[in-house]
């Protein structure tokens, strides 16, 4: 037996030492644990009480999830749009395809972005009212997302008490994104923690989860976030086509006005020279007739482009298939009973570790520390004595 392990001879769990290393006496440890059953019981009881206190103060959280699968088709003209171009007499005209700057992989980033969350401030949520409360005449009062997450609907539990403010400022819409107030920033952070989006990189399926302290709030906010995200991408995907449509509407109106103006001028020229035949009059009427034909052709082309742009708006709209719609959660995500069991297990584990080998290791450590301190004191005393003799 090596000298470095001799100090463990008094402890059963270290009684089997060899050149290969330290072997632990598991039966000895189990025996110590069984002998300390009273200590373990008391320790588990204390941790169980702590678990009950923690469970009683634990905030209820309800989670609602929406699962949707967005369209993965590339942008650009399809067969239906090509057929429209043929009907409009534009032959094989193609609309240039582009590459999206935004794609489904950015869903989580968009859901966490400040502009997206600020747009949710004014959304109204209806709190949960039990059937018993409804029978007693209790009516749910809608609150906005900002009022709930900033604590205005319940200042005792909201950010007002947490940050020492007596009142949370009232929301004024529209919100200036460049100058958010303190309460608005804290509300954005609270929403950022409550909303989570995950995208499956293989099939593009997106899961949006919302966690709040009210079961109907979770359901309503999850559904709202899903619709807001769809609207966000529809507006992005159709923005270029919408701008083109508005542009062609303006050009078509201008071309129609020019055409009508040219028609009026031609009609006045014909009426004024009905019984007068001159070369100058004939040339003027011919010029006006040509102008009517040109403006009519331009108006016809602009009208065709307008209809094509209008069709492209619908073509560019992405399609989202909601696989799992939002529903009201039946119960909280965190169980109070599981919290008590967890605390009890922690107490049992720690007490067993202490009874099995922790107490002996502590005694060995404390004994070694005392010996080291005694040795240091003796060395100092010897040094002091040597200096005194010198």
Buried (B, 14 or more C-beta within 10 A) or exposed (E): EEEEEEEBEEBBBBEEBEEEEEEBBEEBBEBBBEEBEEBBEEBBEBBBBBBBEBBEEEEEBBBBBBBBBBBEEEBBBEEEBBEBBEEBEBEEBEBEEEEEEEEBEBBBEBBBBBEBBBBBBBBEBBBBBEEEEEEEEEEEEEBBBBBBBBBBBEBEEBBBEEEEBEEBBEBEEEBEEEEBBEBBEBBBBBBBEBBBBBBEEEEBBBBBBBBBBBBBBBBBBBBBBBBBBBEBBBEBBBEBBBEBBEBBBEBBEEBBEBBBEBBEBBEEBEEEBEEEEEEEBEEBBEEBBEBBEEBBEBBBBBBBBBBBBBBBBEBBBBEBEBEEBBEEBEEBEBEBEEBBBBBBBBBBEBBBBBBBBEBBBEEBEEEEEEEEEEEEEEEEEEEEEEEEEE
